[in-house]
Amino acid sequence: MGRLNRIKALMIKEIHAVWRDPKSRIVLIAPLTVQLFIFSFAATLEVKNVALGINNSDGGKHGYELVQRFAGSKTFGRVVFLNSHGQADSAIDEQDVLAVLSIPQDFSRRIEAGEQGKIQILLDGRRSNASQIVMGYISAVINTYSDELRQKAGGKPLPAVVSGRSFYNENLIYMWFNVPSLMGILTMVGTIVLTSLSVAREREQGTFDQLLVSPLMPWEILAGKTVPPMAVGMTQGSVILLFSYFVFGVPFRGSVLMLYAALFVFALSVTGIGLFISSLAKTQQQAILGAFVFMVPAVALSGFAAPFENMPSWLQAVMQINPLKHFLIVLKGVYLKDMSAANVFANALPLVYIAALNLTLAGVLFRRRLE
């Protein structure tokens, strides 16, 4: 009971140290709320409100009809009408538009004559990903119009029509992918920043040496500094879960119990990384820098922004130590497809190893300070 009381006292001290500091309270509450809304609506790979340039040299009805279809599309928020190829080149060069649709003078005449009408599309290659997506949008509009003309002329329909269907997110709503991922990212950011500052703050204030000469054993210090950040991480994850379901309308098809079990192990692994960073840092500034040195590649290489399978094989092997990579699989699986308990366990097991490794390393560093 004496050991439990000592650990409990240290946990209460850690909570008071954070909650009594106005700056720490702001760090825990304000960034989570602001980032959740900003990233949910703005951090998206969808291409919307595209500026499209149109150089229509055709005076016929087909050129006019095609222009109206692009002007009425929700994808293209602004249509810029151009009068020459020189203006088209200038519009792309100055990034006024992402793409330019050039309709030649004989477009309607060739279609009426039963020939193939040619359209030129200029894209801004500096934004390659967005340009490829916009090219697909433009091609879809043109192909739909061509198919309608073929049917009106009594032509044969296309020999094969591809019908696509997306499992678990049939309408490809990007927020359904984005918001669950933010639970992992924002929980990691808040937990690791808070944890990495823990020991460094004690050293700057001169209270860490008092802990070392106290009756507390190294593992008791480790336990006392592990539980409060984990509680903060679990709370932040719960807030995001509630916002995702009741505010953003993201469906939740899996087990809440399994999600919280995975969230607990994830918070433990991130806390271990934060304590390891904090045990190495001598000042809070070093701790913050160390936290961000870890978090930036952890987020970028987790599979959130780009497919994990696209990375080189050696980098995929290295990123197995990235807890966010494993937790994102669990999040999207539990949220959208009702992932089985066996799959949740398989993807959460590496988090246990990561937590054990980092907590052990942090404990070794604490023990060295006692020697």
N, C-alpha and C positions, 0 to 999 in steps of 0.2 A: 504493500500500500504506500510505503514511503516513496518508492520510485514513481509510482503513478501520480502521487501528489506533486512531486517535483516536475514531472513532465507537464502536468496540468497547469502548474504555476507558470512554466515557461511559455506554454501555448497562450495563456491569458495575457501574459506580457507582450507577446508578439502581436496579438490582436489589438491591444491597447496602443501599441507603438504605431500601428498603421492607422487605426480609426481616429486617434486623437490628433493626427497630423492632417490639417486641411488639404494640403497638396496631395497626400496619399489618398484621401477620400475622393478627390476629384479624378485622380488617375484611375481609380477603381470603377467609378460610375460614369463619368462624362464620356470618355473615349469609347466605351462599349456601346453606348446608345447611339452616339454620332456615327461611329464606324459601321454599325449594323445597318442603319438607314442609308448611309452613303454608298456602301459597297453593294447593298441589295439592289439598289436602283441604278447606280452608275457603273459599277465594276462588272460589266457584261461584255461578252464577246459577240452579242447580237449587233447587227448593223441596221440602224434606224436613222430616219431623218437625213438621208443622204442627199447631198447637193448633186444634181444631175444636169449636165449641159446637153442641149439638143441643137444641132445644126441641121435644120430641115430645108434642104434645097429643092424639095419636091412640092409642086403646087397641086398635086392630085389628092383624091379623097383618102387613099390608103396611107399616105404619109401623114395626113391630118388625123386620121383615126388612131394611128399608132402613137402619135404625140399625145393625144388626149388620154390614152390609156396610161401612159407614163405619168402624165400630170395628175391623174386621179388616183394613182397608187399611193397607199399609205407608207410604203417603204421610202419613197422619195419626197422628203419634206420640202425641198426647194428645187424648182426647175429653172435653169438659166438658158434663155434662148440666145443663140449665137448666129452670126451671119456669115462666117467664113472659117476656113480651116486655120487661119492665123489666130483668130479669136479662140478657137478650140485649144490650140497649143498653149496659148497664153493663159487660159483659164485653168488648165491642169498645172502649168508651171508655177502659177501663183497660188495653187491649192484652193482656188475658188470652188472647184467641183472635184468630185472623186472620179467621175467618168463622163465621157462625151459620146453621145449617140449621133452619128452623121448619116443622114438619109440623102442619097444622091438624087439628082434631077429626074432621072428616068425610073424611079422606083415604082410609081403607080402605073406608068406605061408598060413596064415589063410584066407586072402582075396581071394587068388586063390582057396582055398578049399571051398569058399562060406560061411566061418564063419565070425564072427565079430572080426575085428582087434581092439586091445585095445591100447590107447595112454594115457600116464600119463602127466599131466600138473602141474608143481610146480609154485606157485605164491608167491611174496613177500608181506606178509600180513601187513607189516609196511606201505605200501602205498596202503591202502585198496581200495580207490576210483579208482585209476589208474589200480589196479589189476583186479577189476571187469570189467572195460571197455576193458582191454586187453583180458580177458577171453572171452568176447563176440566176439572180432576180431578173436581170434584163433578158436573158435567154428564155426564161419561163414566160415572160409577157409576150415576146416575139413568137415563141412556139405555139402559145395558145391562140394568138391571132392567126397564125398560118394554118392551124388545124381548122379553125372556123371557116377560113376562106376555102379550104379544100372541101369541106363538107357542103358549103353553099354551091360550089361548082360541080357537085355530084361526084367528086373524086372518092377514091377508096380511103377508108380510114387507115390509120397507121397499123402496120402488121402486128405490132406488139406494144402494149402499154405497161409501163412499170408502175406498180402501186406499192408505195412504201408505208411501213407502219413501225412506230417506235414503241417498244415495250417500256412500261413503267412511267413513261412521260410522253403520252401519245401526241400531244400538241407541241412538244419541244419547248415548254415554258422554261426559260432560262432561270427564273427565280427559284424553281423547284430544285435546280442543281446548285445554285449559288448560295442560298440561305443555309441549307444544312452544312455546306462546307464552311461557312462563316462561323458555325458553332465551334469547329475545331480550331480555326485560325485565331479567332478573337479570344477564345479560352486559353490558347497557348500563349498569346501575346501578354494577356493580363497576368497569368500565373507565373510565367518565366521572368517578367520584369519585377514583379513583387518579390519573388524568391531570390533573384540574383542580387537585389538590394539588401537582403536581410542581414547577412554576415558583414557585408561591406559597410553598412550603416553602423553596425555595432563597433567595427574597428575605428571608424571615423569619430564616433562619440566616446571611444575609450571604454566601452562596457563589455567588449568581447573578452578581454583579459579577465574581467570579473567572472564571466561564465566559465572560463577555463580553470579558475582556482576554486570554483564552487563545488559542492558535492556531486554535481551532475556528471555522469559518465558521457563519453563522446556519443554513444548511440542514443542517450537520452536527449542530448542537445539536438541531435539530428532529428529525432522524433518530434520534439517540441517545435522545431522550425519547419517540419514537413506538413503537419496537419493544417495549420491556418491557411497557407497558400492553396492547399488542396480544397479546403472548404470554400475559399473564394472562387476557385475554378469551377467547382460544382455549382455554385450559386450563379455564376455568369452563364454557364451552360444551360441552366434551368430557365433563366430569363430569356435567352435566345430561343429555346424550345417553345416557350409560351408565345413569344412574338411571332415566330415562324408559323405557328398554327392559327392563332387568333387574329393576327394583323396582316401577315403576308399570304395567308391561305394555302400554305404548303401542306399537302396531305401527309399524314403519318400512318403508315400501314403496318409497322412492326411492333415489337414489344418494348414498352417503356422500361421495363426492368432490365432487359438486355442492353438497352442504350445507356442506362445509368451505370451498369456494371462496366461497360467499355469506357464510359466517360471517367469513372473512378480510376481505372488503370491508366488511362491517358493522362489524367491530371497528376497521378503519381509519377509517371515517367518524365513529364515536363518539369515537375517540382524537383526531381533528381538532377536534371540537367541544370536547372537554375541554381541549386545548392552547390553543384560542382563549379559552376562559373563564379558564384559568390565566394567560394572558399579560395579561389585563385586570385580574385581581385582584392586590392588593398584599399581602393576608394570606390565610392558610388559611381563616379564617372567611368571608371574602368569596368564596373559591373554592367552599366547600361551599354557601353560599347560592346562588351562581350556578348550580352544578350542579343543585340541586333546583328552582330557578326554571325550568330547561329540562326536567328529567325529568318533573315532574308533568304538565304539559300534553302532553308527548310520549307518555306512557303513556295518559293519558285520551283523547287524540284520535288514537290509532293504529289504532283499530278493534278493540282487544282487548275493551273492556267494552261498547261500543255499535257498531252497524254504521257503517262509514265513510260509506256512501252516504246515511245519514240526516242528515248534517251539511249546513249551508248550502254552496252552491256556492263562495262566496268562501273559506270556511274550508277546504274540500277543496283549493282551489288553494294556500292558504298551507301546508297540512300536507304538500305534496309535498316540503318540505325536512326532513321528519321521517324519519330513517333507520329508525326502528322500524316505521313504517307499511309500508314496502317489504319489510322483512325478515320481518315476520309472514306476509305472503303467501307468501314462499318457504318458510318453515318449515312451515306447514300443508300447502302443496302438496307438498313433498318427503316429509314424514312420511306423509301419508294418501292421496295420489293418484298418487304417482310422477310429479311434474311434469316435463315435458320440459325439455331443456337450453335450448331457445329461450325458453321462458317464464321459466326461472330467470335467464337472461341479461337479458331485458327488465326484470324486476323488480329485478335487482341493479345495472343500469346507473345508475339515479339515485343509488345509494350511492356510486358512483365520483365523480360530480359533486359530491356533498355533501362527500366526503372531500377532493377537490381544492380546493374553495372554502375550507373551514375551515383546511386545512393552509397554504394560501397566505396567508390572513389572519393566521394565527399567525406565519408566517415574516416577514411585513411588520412585525409588531409587534416581533419579535426584532431585525430589522434597524434599526428606529428607535432601539432602545436602544443600538445600537452607534454611531450617528451623534452 
